[in-house]
């Protein structure tokens, strides 16, 4: 599809998504704490240290966090 074939709304939506993606990448690059948490989670996943969604919900409910 050519840009000239897009409506203004379609082009704005594409630009908006691209900017959001770039901002998220920038945030993660800057926020070392968030980046560290993501990297830790990825290591846990690779090493098989996971729990089911049911277990997550049960733990949250047990802490009084609700569903």
C-alpha atoms as a printed R data frame, in Angstrom:
   type eleno elety resid chain resno      x       y      z
1  ATOM     1    CA   UNK     A     1  0.000   0.000  0.000
2  ATOM     2    CA   UNK     A     2  1.245   3.467 -0.871
3  ATOM     3    CA   UNK     A     3  1.078   6.361  1.556
4  ATOM     4    CA   UNK     A     4 -0.921   8.267 -1.028
5  ATOM     5    CA   UNK     A     5 -3.627   5.599 -0.802
6  ATOM     6    CA   UNK     A     6 -4.129   6.113  2.948
7  ATOM     7    CA   UNK     A     7 -6.718   8.359  4.503
8  ATOM     8    CA   UNK     A     8 -5.534  11.015  6.923
9  ATOM     9    CA   UNK     A     9 -6.951   8.984  9.824
10 ATOM    10    CA   UNK     A    10 -5.130   5.840  8.701
11 ATOM    11    CA   UNK     A    11 -1.830   7.706  8.363
12 ATOM    12    CA   UNK     A    12 -2.277   9.326 11.773
13 ATOM    13    CA   UNK     A    13 -2.955   5.906 13.324
14 ATOM    14    CA   UNK     A    14  0.206   4.445 11.781
15 ATOM    15    CA   UNK     A    15  2.318   7.364 12.981
16 ATOM    16    CA   UNK     A    16  0.757   7.199 16.445
17 ATOM    17    CA   UNK     A    17  1.561   3.472 16.803
18 ATOM    18    CA   UNK     A    18  5.127   4.017 15.604
19 ATOM    19    CA   UNK     A    19  5.694   6.845 18.089
20 ATOM    20    CA   UNK     A    20  4.200   4.774 20.932
21 ATOM    21    CA   UNK     A    21  6.513   1.862 20.100
22 ATOM    22    CA   UNK     A    22  9.558   4.129 20.008
23 ATOM    23    CA   UNK     A    23  8.608   5.788 23.311
24 ATOM    24    CA   UNK     A    24  8.199   2.394 24.974
25 ATOM    25    CA   UNK     A    25 11.623   1.311 23.711
26 ATOM    26    CA   UNK     A    26 13.148   4.579 24.938
27 ATOM    27    CA   UNK     A    27 11.495   4.223 28.341
28 ATOM    28    CA   UNK     A    28 12.831   0.703 28.745
29 ATOM    29    CA   UNK     A    29 16.301   1.777 27.678
30 ATOM    30    CA   UNK     A    30 16.302   4.592 30.240
31 ATOM    31    CA   UNK     A    31 14.504   2.894 33.144
32 ATOM    32    CA   UNK     A    32 17.098   0.445 34.398
33 ATOM    33    CA   UNK     A    33 14.819  -0.957 37.085
34 ATOM    34    CA   UNK     A    34 12.107  -1.872 34.574
35 ATOM    35    CA   UNK     A    35 14.715  -3.269 32.228
36 ATOM    36    CA   UNK     A    36 16.203  -5.381 35.008
37 ATOM    37    CA   UNK     A    37 12.791  -6.768 35.940
38 ATOM    38    CA   UNK     A    38 12.104  -7.722 32.315
39 ATOM    39    CA   UNK     A    39 15.512  -9.382 31.963
40 ATOM    40    CA   UNK     A    40 14.967 -11.308 35.216
41 ATOM    41    CA   UNK     A    41 11.573 -12.469 33.983
42 ATOM    42    CA   UNK     A    42 13.043 -13.615 30.681
43 ATOM    43    CA   UNK     A    43 15.751 -15.597 32.540
44 ATOM    44    CA   UNK     A    44 13.095 -17.208 34.734
45 ATOM    45    CA   UNK     A    45 11.114 -18.149 31.634
46 ATOM    46    CA   UNK     A    46 14.149 -19.663 29.886
47 ATOM    47    CA   UNK     A    47 15.036 -21.637 33.018
48 ATOM    48    CA   UNK     A    48 11.504 -22.938 33.482
49 ATOM    49    CA   UNK     A    49 10.729 -20.965 36.625
50 ATOM    50    CA   UNK     A    50  7.121 -20.182 35.809
51 ATOM    51    CA   UNK     A    51  3.738 -20.493 37.479
52 ATOM    52    CA   UNK     A    52  0.273 -20.794 36.013
53 ATOM    53    CA   UNK     A    53 -2.133 -17.890 35.733
54 ATOM    54    CA   UNK     A    54 -4.395 -19.688 38.220
55 ATOM    55    CA   UNK     A    55 -1.545 -19.677 40.754
56 ATOM    56    CA   UNK     A    56 -0.862 -15.978 40.152
57 ATOM    57    CA   UNK     A    57 -4.529 -15.178 40.755
58 ATOM    58    CA   UNK     A    58 -4.656 -17.362 43.884
59 ATOM    59    CA   UNK     A    59 -1.585 -15.639 45.332
60 ATOM    60    CA   UNK     A    60 -2.980 -12.220 44.557
61 ATOM    61    CA   UNK     A    61 -6.319 -13.088 46.126
62 ATOM    62    CA   UNK     A    62 -4.561 -14.495 49.222
63 ATOM    63    CA   UNK     A    63 -2.759 -11.161 49.656
64 ATOM    64    CA   UNK     A    64 -6.086  -9.362 49.529
65 ATOM    65    CA   UNK     A    65 -5.500  -7.968 46.079
66 ATOM    66    CA   UNK     A    66 -8.668  -9.387 44.616
67 ATOM    67    CA   UNK     A    67 -8.924 -10.612 41.088
